[in-house]
Amino acid sequence: MKIAFIGGGNMARAIIGGLVASKTDAEIAVKDPNACKREALTRDFGASCHEEASDWISKADLVVLAVKPQVMQKCLQEVGPFIDDAATVLSIAAAVPVDSIVKWTGKTHVVRCLPNTPAMAGCGFSGLFAGPLADENDKARAQCVMQSVGRVLWVEDEDKLHVVTGGPGSGPAYVFLFMEALSAALEKSGMSKDQAHELALSTVQGAAALARQSGEDFAKLRENVTSKGGTTAKAIEAFEAGGLRDLVGKAVEACMARSREMSKLFG
Ligand SMILES: NC(=O)c1ccc[n+]([C@@H]2O[C@H](COP(=O)([O-])OP(=O)(O)OC[C@H]3O[C@@H](n4cnc5c(N)ncnc54)[C@H](OP(=O)(O)O)[C@@H]3O)[C@@H](O)[C@H]2O)c1
């Protein structure tokens, strides 16, 4: 499959790295204004890189739109005319609705994707939404690309991408905040900064690995490590008394509300 990336920044680099590592038969070309990024993508992944849009884009079966939302419309004025009508257009831009991509490219085979930063470590999560005229071939191409950097979930309603934003989209930051707080508490109790960092990291990594391996629901896993009257029970009591569940609910609501507000800017 011939894939053209429009934008060769952090997220494009992560996806290209995933594609190369998963040994798909992808032939990768990239458009980016920055010479250093172009050189690095050629050196590290053998991508053919370009400063300008031209006929090379029209050869692509799949065009990945990986520029910031604010520059998307302007970028598509330049790039849109080169995209083949049969090509799949996969936009990874946050907050830009499918309808806007269809309008700005003049193309119909549009899929929208909401990836997250763990994609950069090969364990991302992407919400995918197929535009009204995207077909099974478009979906297969988009899924093949995003699966190279993690798990995928198709949503049947574009609004659900806001829910994905409230979960795995912004969620890594929630977990980092918890890790910061845990690490600070451990440091305060006598661990060095490095030790506290490692303990917090191992806690989250181990818990996630166990949850994945066991397939148990989270409440059961929590109960399994919480003996009545024991140490963990005391910590859980403190979290419950502080209203952790309610707080997480409010944080997710606030995130989704902001996501909906932002998408109106590009709708
Ligand atoms: N990073 C994330 O966590 C994340 C998560 C979900 C979704 N996304 C989405 O992924 C997209 C890319 O994000 P990113 O973090 O990879 O941003 P980024 O690192 O800034 O990459 C965007 C790249 O596009 C280049 N560019 C700007 N105008 C262009 C044009 N007309 N043609 C071609 N390339 C152009 C930029 O060059 P200059 O820097 O020189 O302008 C930059 O190298 C965004 O829409 C974002 O919403 C990102």
The ligand as an SDF file (V2000), in Angstrom:
LIG
                    3D

 48 52  0  0  0  0  0  0  0  0999 V2000
    0.3870   14.3050   19.6420 N   0  0  0  0  0  0  0  0  0  0  0  0
   -0.7340   13.7820   20.1620 C   0  0  0  0  0  0  0  0  0  0  0  0
   -0.8120   13.3800   21.3020 O   0  0  0  0  0  0  0  0  0  0  0  0
   -1.9730   13.6420   19.3380 C   0  0  0  0  0  0  0  0  0  0  0  0
   -3.0050   12.8320   19.7980 C   0  0  0  0  0  0  0  0  0  0  0  0
   -4.1710   12.7210   19.0160 C   0  0  0  0  0  0  0  0  0  0  0  0
   -4.2520   13.4100   17.8250 C   0  0  0  0  0  0  0  0  0  0  0  0
   -3.2200   14.1900   17.4360 N   0  0  0  0  0  0  0  0  0  0  0  0
   -3.3660   14.9430   16.2010 C   0  0  0  0  0  0  0  0  0  0  0  0
   -2.2990   14.6150   15.3250 O   0  0  0  0  0  0  0  0  0  0  0  0
   -2.0250   15.7480   14.5150 C   0  0  0  0  0  0  0  0  0  0  0  0
   -0.5210   15.9660   14.5130 C   0  0  0  0  0  0  0  0  0  0  0  0
   -0.1030   16.2000   15.8400 O   0  0  0  0  0  0  0  0  0  0  0  0
    1.4390   16.1720   16.2060 P   0  0  0  0  0  0  0  0  0  0  0  0
    1.5090   16.1420   17.6860 O   0  0  0  0  0  0  0  0  0  0  0  0
    2.1370   15.1210   15.3990 O   0  0  0  0  0  0  0  0  0  0  0  0
    1.8680   17.6340   15.6710 O   0  0  0  0  0  0  0  0  0  0  0  0
    3.2900   18.1290   15.1530 P   0  0  0  0  0  0  0  0  0  0  0  0
    4.3800   17.3660   15.8360 O   0  0  0  0  0  0  0  0  0  0  0  0
    3.2760   19.6090   15.2510 O   0  0  0  0  0  0  0  0  0  0  0  0
    3.2810   17.6890   13.6120 O   0  0  0  0  0  0  0  0  0  0  0  0
    2.6230   18.3980   12.6020 C   0  0  0  0  0  0  0  0  0  0  0  0
    3.6210   18.5930   11.4690 C   0  0  0  0  0  0  0  0  0  0  0  0
    2.9330   19.1250   10.3520 O   0  0  0  0  0  0  0  0  0  0  0  0
    3.7990   20.0810    9.7370 C   0  0  0  0  0  0  0  0  0  0  0  0
    3.0520   20.9740    8.8520 N   0  0  0  0  0  0  0  0  0  0  0  0
    2.5050   22.1950    9.1150 C   0  0  0  0  0  0  0  0  0  0  0  0
    1.9040   22.6840    8.0060 N   0  0  0  0  0  0  0  0  0  0  0  0
    2.0360   21.7390    7.0410 C   0  0  0  0  0  0  0  0  0  0  0  0
    1.6330   21.6390    5.6790 C   0  0  0  0  0  0  0  0  0  0  0  0
    0.9370   22.6290    5.0720 N   0  0  0  0  0  0  0  0  0  0  0  0
    1.9440   20.5370    4.9810 N   0  0  0  0  0  0  0  0  0  0  0  0
    2.6440   19.5320    5.5600 C   0  0  0  0  0  0  0  0  0  0  0  0
    3.0820   19.5560    6.8390 N   0  0  0  0  0  0  0  0  0  0  0  0
    2.7760   20.6460    7.5760 C   0  0  0  0  0  0  0  0  0  0  0  0
    4.4110   20.7800   10.9260 C   0  0  0  0  0  0  0  0  0  0  0  0
    5.5560   21.5360   10.5530 O   0  0  0  0  0  0  0  0  0  0  0  0
    5.9440   22.8370   11.4410 P   0  0  0  0  0  0  0  0  0  0  0  0
    6.1250   22.3420   12.8510 O   0  0  0  0  0  0  0  0  0  0  0  0
    7.1610   23.3480   10.8020 O   0  0  0  0  0  0  0  0  0  0  0  0
    4.7350   23.7530   11.3450 O   0  0  0  0  0  0  0  0  0  0  0  0
    4.7420   19.5710   11.8160 C   0  0  0  0  0  0  0  0  0  0  0  0
    5.9970   19.0010   11.4750 O   0  0  0  0  0  0  0  0  0  0  0  0
   -2.7910   16.9360   15.1060 C   0  0  0  0  0  0  0  0  0  0  0  0
   -3.8750   17.2630   14.2820 O   0  0  0  0  0  0  0  0  0  0  0  0
   -3.2820   16.4390   16.4350 C   0  0  0  0  0  0  0  0  0  0  0  0
   -4.5560   16.9450   16.7640 O   0  0  0  0  0  0  0  0  0  0  0  0
   -2.0780   14.3160   18.1440 C   0  0  0  0  0  0  0  0  0  0  0  0
  1  2  1  0
  2  3  2  0
  2  4  1  0
  4  5  1  0
  4 48  2  0
  5  6  2  0
  6  7  1  0
  7  8  2  0
  8  9  1  0
  8 48  1  0
  9 10  1  0
  9 46  1  0
 10 11  1  0
 11 12  1  0
 11 44  1  0
 12 13  1  0
 13 14  1  0
 14 15  2  0
 14 16  1  0
 14 17  1  0
 17 18  1  0
 18 19  2  0
 18 20  1  0
 18 21  1  0
 21 22  1  0
 22 23  1  0
 23 24  1  0
 23 42  1  0
 24 25  1  0
 25 26  1  0
 25 36  1  0
 26 27  1  0
 26 35  1  0
 27 28  2  0
 28 29  1  0
 29 30  1  0
 29 35  2  0
 30 31  1  0
 30 32  2  0
 32 33  1  0
 33 34  2  0
 34 35  1  0
 36 37  1  0
 36 42  1  0
 37 38  1  0
 38 39  2  0
 38 40  1  0
 38 41  1  0
 42 43  1  0
 44 45  1  0
 44 46  1  0
 46 47  1  0
M  CHG  2   8   1  16  -1
M  END
$$$$
